Amino acid sequence: MDESGELLELRTEAGGLRYYLAGKPIHAGELLELLLDDGRWMLGRYEWNYRKEDSPWFYLDTESGKAVDLNTERSLLRWPNSNTY
C-alpha cells in the first residue's frame, strides 16, 4: 500500500471512461482512503456516474450519506490495507 497516496487517473476503456488508482481500475462502491488536510487517512466509499464532466464522490459515512466531491487534480487517495479493515 502506498503511504503517500496518489491522484486518480481517468482512462478510456472499451466500455467507456473509468478512473484508476495506482494502476488499478476503481469500481463504484469500492472502499478507498482519502488523505485529509490534517494528515489523517479516512476510509470511505467511492462513487462516480461515468460522466467526464462530473467529479467522483467520496462517501465518508454510509449512514448519514455525508460525501465530498473529489478534486481529481488534488485529492490524494490510496487502496486500503485489507488487513486493517
Backbone hydrogen bonds, N-H to C=O, Kabsch-Sander energy under -0.5 kcal/mol:
donor,donor_aa,acceptor,acceptor_aa,energy
3,E,1,M,-0.6
6,E,77,L,-2.9
9,E,20,Y,-2.3
11,R,9,E,-0.5
11,R,18,R,-2.9
13,E,11,R,-0.6
13,E,16,G,-4.0
16,G,13,E,-1.2
18,R,11,R,-2.3
20,Y,9,E,-2.4
21,L,24,K,-2.7
24,K,21,L,-1.8
26,I,19,Y,-2.6
29,G,46,Y,-3.4
30,E,27,H,-2.0
32,L,44,G,-2.5
33,E,78,R,-2.7
34,L,42,M,-2.5
35,L,76,L,-2.5
36,L,34,L,-0.6
36,L,40,R,-3.3
39,G,36,L,-2.0
42,M,34,L,-2.5
44,G,32,L,-2.5
45,R,59,Y,-2.1
46,Y,30,E,-2.8
47,E,57,W,-2.2
52,K,50,Y,-0.6
54,D,51,R,-2.0
57,W,47,E,-3.2
58,F,68,V,-2.5
59,Y,45,R,-3.1
60,L,58,F,-0.7
60,L,66,K,-1.8
61,D,66,K,-1.3
65,G,61,D,-1.8
66,K,61,D,-0.6
68,V,58,F,-2.1
70,L,56,P,-2.5
70,L,68,V,-0.5
72,T,70,L,-0.9
74,R,71,N,-1.8
75,S,71,N,-3.4
77,L,6,E,-2.9
78,R,33,E,-1.8
82,S,80,P,-0.7
84,T,81,N,-2.1
85,Y,81,N,-0.9
